[in-house]
Each structure stands twice: as structure tokens, then as C-alpha cells.
Amino acid sequence: MRYVVLSVDYEIFGNGSGDVLQHVVQPAASMARICRDHGAPLTVFFEAEEYHSFVEYRQPLTQALGYDPAQRIAGQVAALAAQGHDFQLHLHPEWVGARFEQGRWLLFRDHRTVDDLFESQQETTHYMAARKRLLEDLMAAGGVHREVTTYRAGAFSAQPGVKLLAALAANGFVIDSSIVKGLHGGPANLDYRQAPSAKGPWRVKDDVLREDSGGRVWEFPICSIMGRRLEQLTWSRLRAKFSKNVPKGRQMEMMSQLGINKRNPFAFLRFLWEPVPVKFDFHNVSPVKLLRWIKAAPAPSAGIPDVVVLIGHTKEHINDRAFARLVEGVSSDPSLKIVGFDSVASQCAVNSGVAMGCQARQNNVAVH
């Protein structure tokens, strides 16, 4: 059996723009309903620092938006967790200390990783414990008492993760899912080209890229294949990135980040021909291609769960039909099964640096 995790990052845009109802709550409800129709769990990476800011600025946000975004999010987390969907922790450190002024968010862009936030390991460990507890309390409000076991770094910025990984291990996290093999550059100056695998998993201790048999945390990368940037110019990707759903300011920011010199067509061609990792992203890649990639992914070593991790973003969900075709395609294949990271973590429990219980089991999450 090959297991498939449909993970979605539950957040507004990286510059603080966007509408919580339009870009988070409504698309998450649509995806959860589609998964529920097929008896499958959706894995939601809940952006806890963003939510914490919404709580802190509850009154001015309610006045500006006409609704309380923190209340809408809290209600949805409780409801979807009660339906059997999987919630795990996601953090964008630039939201720590964020301020809402004159109708817009001011973020701290120099906070790129969790390791950047605090000087000491103790502070980092305490911070991760608080954010984990925040999410667990939101699920408990819906009657679900489930431990959060998996973490994903905002903008995939986990490297190297010395303090982060120690904090995850100390707080009972079993899995990190932040790596995309081949990804490099960007604001955090990532370099994941030397990752052990594009599918994984591997165990880590003080560096997300270095396999360490003594590590208490497993790295399950977001699956990817190497291609050319030209291959990313699909209708699905362009529609997700530049539709009317995306604020104009965010579109302009993305164009600026591309760094394309419009006056130099040769530079543009070189840009399109650059090798890049193409993520198994169900909001940017067609269902037919994704199903082919899922089945063609390499098998793991003996005793290691065979898991393919896909990614999406609530803010990019504008096509129910494409997502439904993917879920139906995976669900109808007897060799594949959609599971949550809670199920994967139970297969990879770690005890004193020795992997225990890594034999694949059926996922018994009751989605109703």
C-alpha cells in the first residue's frame, strides 16, 4: 500500500494581504467536503502565528472586515477536526510581533526561520510548546483530543533547524515536512539541493538535510521532481497565481520576485530554462499528471512507510473539479490510500533514537 498525504497550508498571503473568508475558510471547507465525500482525511497545516495575531487584533480586524477572522477560523478548526480531518502545525515567523495598522499588516521580514526568533534553546522550545498547545486547544473545542505530531516551516524555511529540531523533539513532534529537494535561493537563502531524497523519509537531529539515525524526528519532504521552469507555465499554475482571487499587490510582488528583465528576452529565456524542483502541488499540477507521478515515485527502504506528500494552499484553491478528480483518482486505486500525518506519525514513533512501529497500517480515521 502506498499512502498519500493531501496537505494544505491554511493561511492568507505571505505579505499579510488577503481575506480570511475568501482565501482560507471557504476553500478549506470545499476541499474538506470533497475529501469527506470519498471517506478521506484532508491534512491541514494550521498557521498558528497568523491566527495568534488575529486574536490579538480581534477588535480592529472586526471593525475593518465586518467579521471576526479568529472566530471563523476557530470554529472551522473545531468542526473539521470533529469530522476526522487532520490538523498539524505551520508557522511563518515573520508574523511574530506583527502589527495591524491603517488596514494592513506590518510583518517582520527579518524573521525567516524559527531559529531566528530567540537566542536560547529554552525560549525556542517554550514557544513551540505554546503554539502546539494553541492548536490542540482549538481541536479540543470540537471534542477532539488529539496530539499535534507534525510541523511545516513557513516558506519551507527550516534550514538548518538546530533549535527548531530540538524544540520539535522536546515537544513530542514526530515529523517535519518542510523540505523540497532541489529548492534553493529565495529570501531565506535556502539550499535543499543536497537533500537525501525527493520523497524520503529520513531521520534528523540538528540539521534537516543530514540523515541521522539517532534523530527523534522524521523528515518527510514535500514530493517533487526536477524539471525546467518552463514546465511550470501551466494554465493551472498561472490561474492559481494570477487569478482575480489573488490581490493585485501580491501579484506585483510575485512578478518582482521573479526578477525578469522585460527588456531582455534572452534573460527571460534563460530564466525559463533554469532547472527547478516541481512540487507535487495539486493547485498547480493537473490531476492526471499528479496521479502518474504518485504511482511512479520510488519505493522506500524496507520497514519505512511508503508515503507520498502532496501540497496545496487554501489561497490558491479556485477549482473544485480538479481537486475532486485527484481525490477520486487516488481513492479509486486499490494500491493507494489517502491518510493524514497523524496516521503516518503513528507508524514512525521514536523511542530513545530507535524507530518503533514503522510497519504500515490501515488508516482508521472516520471521516463523516
C-alpha positions in Angstrom: 0.0 0.0 0.0 1.3 3.5 -0.9 0.0 6.2 1.3 -0.8 9.7 0.0 -1.0 12.8 2.3 -3.1 15.7 0.9 -1.6 18.5 2.8 -2.8 22.1 2.5 -1.3 25.2 4.1 -4.1 27.1 5.8 -3.1 30.8 5.5 -3.5 34.2 3.8 -0.8 35.6 1.6 2.8 35.9 2.6 2.8 39.7 2.7 -0.2 39.8 5.0 -2.8 40.5 2.3 -5.9 38.5 1.6 -9.3 37.9 3.2 -9.7 35.1 5.7 -13.1 34.0 4.5 -12.2 34.1 0.8 -8.7 32.7 1.0 -8.8 30.4 4.0 -12.2 29.4 5.4 -14.2 28.9 2.2 -11.6 27.0 0.2 -10.8 24.8 3.2 -14.5 23.9 3.6 -14.7 23.0 -0.1 -11.6 20.8 0.0 -12.7 19.1 3.2 -16.1 18.4 1.7 -14.6 16.8 -1.3 -12.3 14.6 0.8 -15.2 13.7 3.1 -17.3 12.6 0.1 -14.5 10.0 -0.6 -14.0 9.0 3.1 -10.5 10.6 3.1 -8.9 13.0 5.5 -7.5 16.4 4.5 -4.3 17.3 6.3 -4.5 21.0 7.2 -1.3 22.8 8.2 -2.7 25.5 10.5 -0.8 28.8 10.6 -0.8 29.3 14.3 1.2 32.5 14.5 -1.1 34.2 11.9 -4.1 33.1 14.0 -2.4 34.4 17.2 -2.1 37.8 15.6 -5.8 37.7 14.5 -6.7 37.1 18.2 -4.5 39.9 19.4 -6.1 42.4 17.0 -9.6 41.0 17.2 -11.4 44.3 17.7 -9.8 46.4 14.9 -10.0 43.5 12.5 -13.7 43.0 13.2 -14.3 46.7 12.6 -12.3 46.7 9.4 -13.6 43.4 7.9 -17.1 43.3 9.4 -16.4 39.9 10.9 -14.0 38.3 13.4 -11.5 36.2 11.4 -10.1 34.5 14.6 -13.6 33.4 15.5 -14.3 32.0 12.0 -11.0 30.1 12.0 -11.5 28.7 15.5 -15.0 27.5 14.5 -13.8 25.8 11.4 -10.8 24.0 13.1 -13.2 22.6 15.7 -15.7 21.5 13.1 -13.3 19.9 10.7 -11.3 18.1 13.4 -14.6 16.7 14.7 -15.2 15.4 11.2 -11.9 13.5 11.2 -9.7 15.8 9.3 -6.0 16.1 10.3 -4.6 19.3 11.7 -0.9 20.0 12.1 1.3 23.0 12.9 2.5 25.6 10.5 4.4 28.8 11.3 5.6 31.9 9.5 8.0 33.5 11.9 7.5 36.9 10.3 4.1 37.1 12.0 5.7 37.1 15.5 5.1 40.6 16.8 3.1 41.6 13.6 1.0 44.8 13.9 -2.2 45.7 12.2 -2.1 49.4 11.3 -4.2 51.5 8.9 -5.9 48.5 7.5 -2.8 46.4 6.7 -0.4 44.0 8.3 3.2 45.0 9.1 5.3 41.9 9.3 8.9 41.3 10.5 10.6 40.1 7.3 13.9 39.5 9.1 12.3 36.6 11.0 12.8 33.9 8.3 13.1 30.8 10.5 12.1 29.7 14.0 15.8 29.6 14.8 15.9 33.4 14.1 13.3 34.2 16.8 15.1 33.5 20.1 18.6 33.4 21.4 18.2 30.3 23.6 17.0 26.8 23.1 14.8 27.1 26.1 12.9 30.0 24.6 12.5 28.2 21.3 11.2 25.1 23.0 8.8 27.0 25.1 7.5 28.9 22.0 6.9 25.7 20.0 5.1 24.2 23.0 2.8 27.2 23.2 1.9 27.1 19.5 1.3 23.4 19.6 -1.0 23.8 22.6 -2.9 26.6 20.9 -3.9 24.2 18.0 -4.6 21.3 20.3 -6.9 23.5 22.3 -8.8 24.6 19.2 -9.4 21.0 18.3 -10.4 20.2 21.8 -13.2 22.8 21.5 -14.7 20.4 18.9 -14.4 17.5 21.3 -11.2 16.1 19.6 -8.3 15.5 22.0 -5.6 14.7 19.5 -1.8 15.5 19.8 -0.2 17.6 17.1 2.7 15.5 15.8 3.9 17.2 12.6 5.4 20.6 11.7 5.9 22.5 8.4 8.0 25.6 8.3 6.6 28.7 6.6 8.0 29.2 3.1 9.8 25.9 3.6 12.4 27.8 5.7 13.6 25.2 8.2 17.3 25.1 7.4 19.4 24.2 9.3 16.9 23.9 12.1 19.3 23.3 15.1 17.0 24.9 17.7 13.8 24.1 15.7 14.5 20.3 15.6 15.5 20.2 19.3 12.2 22.0 20.1 10.2 19.6 18.0 11.8 16.6 19.6 11.3 18.0 23.1 7.6 18.7 22.4 6.7 15.3 21.1 6.7 16.1 17.4 7.5 13.0 15.2 7.6 14.6 11.7 8.8 17.7 10.0 7.6 18.2 6.4 9.4 21.3 5.2 11.9 20.2 2.6 11.6 20.3 -1.2 14.7 18.7 -2.7 16.4 21.0 -5.2 14.9 24.2 -3.8 17.4 26.9 -3.3 17.7 30.7 -3.1 14.8 32.9 -2.0 14.5 35.4 0.9 15.8 32.8 3.4 18.7 31.7 1.1 17.6 28.1 1.3 19.7 25.3 -0.3 18.0 22.0 -0.3 19.8 20.6 -3.3 21.7 18.1 -1.2 18.6 16.6 0.5 18.9 12.8 0.8 15.7 12.2 -1.2 12.9 13.9 -3.0 10.4 11.5 -1.4 12.1 10.4 1.9 11.8 9.9 4.7 15.0 10.2 6.7 15.6 10.9 10.4 17.1 14.2 11.6 18.6 15.6 14.7 20.2 19.0 14.3 20.1 19.6 10.5 17.0 18.9 8.3 19.3 17.9 5.4 21.5 15.5 7.3 20.3 12.0 7.9 21.0 10.9 11.5 19.9 7.5 12.8 19.9 9.0 16.3 17.4 11.6 15.4 13.9 11.6 17.1 12.2 13.5 14.2 11.5 12.2 10.7 11.8 14.4 7.7 9.0 13.7 5.1 9.7 16.1 2.2 7.1 17.5 0.0 7.5 15.3 -3.0 9.0 16.9 -6.2 10.7 16.1 -9.4 13.3 18.1 -11.2 12.2 19.9 -14.3 12.6 23.3 -16.1 10.9 26.4 -15.0 9.2 26.4 -18.4 7.2 23.3 -17.3 5.7 25.4 -14.5 4.0 27.7 -17.0 0.8 25.6 -17.0 -2.7 27.1 -17.1 -3.4 25.7 -13.7 -0.4 27.4 -12.1 -0.9 30.7 -13.8 -4.6 30.7 -12.9 -3.8 29.9 -9.2 -1.1 32.6 -9.0 -2.7 35.4 -11.0 -6.4 34.9 -10.9 -8.8 37.6 -9.6 -8.7 35.6 -6.3 -5.1 37.0 -5.7 -4.8 40.6 -4.5 -3.1 42.9 -7.1 -0.4 43.8 -4.6 0.5 40.2 -4.2 0.6 39.7 -7.9 3.0 42.6 -8.3 5.2 41.3 -5.5 5.5 37.9 -7.2 6.4 39.5 -10.5 9.1 41.5 -8.8 10.5 38.4 -7.0 10.9 36.7 -10.4 13.4 39.4 -11.3 12.6 39.2 -15.0 14.1 41.9 -17.2 11.3 42.6 -19.7 13.7 44.5 -22.0 16.0 41.4 -22.3 14.1 38.5 -24.0 17.3 36.3 -23.8 17.4 36.7 -20.0 13.7 35.7 -19.9 14.5 32.5 -21.9 17.4 31.6 -19.6 15.1 32.1 -16.7 12.5 29.7 -18.2 15.2 27.1 -18.9 16.5 27.1 -15.3 16.3 23.7 -13.5 13.8 23.8 -10.7 12.0 21.3 -8.4 8.4 20.9 -9.4 6.4 20.2 -6.3 3.5 17.7 -6.2 1.2 20.6 -5.9 -2.5 19.9 -6.5 -3.2 23.5 -7.1 -0.6 23.9 -9.8 -0.3 20.5 -11.5 -3.1 18.6 -13.3 -4.7 15.6 -11.6 -3.7 13.3 -14.4 0.0 14.2 -14.1 -0.1 14.0 -10.3 -1.6 10.5 -10.4 1.1 9.4 -12.7 3.8 11.0 -10.5 2.4 9.4 -7.4 2.5 5.9 -8.8 5.9 6.4 -10.3 7.6 7.7 -7.1 10.4 5.4 -5.8 9.7 2.8 -3.2 11.3 3.3 0.3 13.7 1.0 2.1 12.3 -2.0 3.8 10.4 -1.1 7.0 9.9 2.5 6.1 6.3 3.7 5.4 5.7 4.4 1.7 4.3 7.9 1.8 3.9 10.5 -1.0 3.3 14.0 0.4 1.4 16.5 -1.8 0.9 20.2 -1.1 -1.6 22.9 -1.8 -2.7 26.3 -0.4 -6.2 27.4 0.6 -5.5 30.8 -1.0 -4.8 29.0 -4.4 -7.9 26.8 -4.4 -10.2 28.1 -7.1 -11.1 24.8 -8.9 -13.2 22.2 -7.0 -13.4 19.9 -10.1 -9.6 19.4 -10.5 -9.2 18.7 -6.8 -12.2 16.3 -6.8 -10.7 14.4 -9.8 -7.4 13.9 -7.9 -9.1 12.7 -4.8 -11.4 10.4 -6.8 -8.4 9.1 -8.8 -6.4 8.3 -5.7 -9.4 6.8 -3.8 -10.4 4.5 -6.6 -6.9 3.0 -6.9 -6.6 -0.1 -4.7 -2.8 0.4 -4.4 -3.2 3.9 -2.9 -4.7 5.2 0.3 -5.2 8.8 1.5 -4.1 9.3 5.1 -3.3 12.1 7.4 0.1 12.9 9.0 -1.4 11.7 12.3 -1.6 8.2 10.9 1.9 8.5 9.4 3.4 9.6 12.7 1.9 6.6 14.5 3.9 4.5 12.1 7.1 6.3 12.9 7.0 6.6 16.7 10.6 7.0 18.0 11.8 5.7 21.3 15.3 6.6 22.5 16.5 7.1 19.0 15.2 3.8 17.7 12.4 3.8 15.2 9.4 1.8 16.5 6.2 0.7 14.9 7.2 1.6 11.3 5.1 -1.2 9.8 2.4 0.4 7.6 -1.1 0.1 8.9 -4.5 1.0 7.6 -5.8 4.4 8.5 -8.8 4.2 10.7 -9.8 7.9 10.7 -13.5 8.2 10.5 -14.4 11.0 8.1 -18.2 11.7 8.2 
